[in-house]
């Protein structure tokens, strides 16, 4: 594969960079205008729905973790099974 660019490809590269820069500048201007018009929109806290969802999820996770904290480990189950087999 050749790493050399043809004449048509080399002329497109600067044009693409210019278009890319123009687009970025236009986007930056539009975002600045929006933020100037709506300054409190960026500072608003997350919605209460997402907070309630997060607390619900954390409550469920806490409940599940407490159930599994009291459950025996797989190793403990194997030891108990071996002891039961020896007792027979």
PyMOL commands that set and color helices and strands:
alter all, ss='L'
color gray80, all
select helices_A, chain A and resi 7-37+48-70+74-87
alter helices_A, ss='H'
color red, helices_A
deselect
rebuild
show_as cartoon
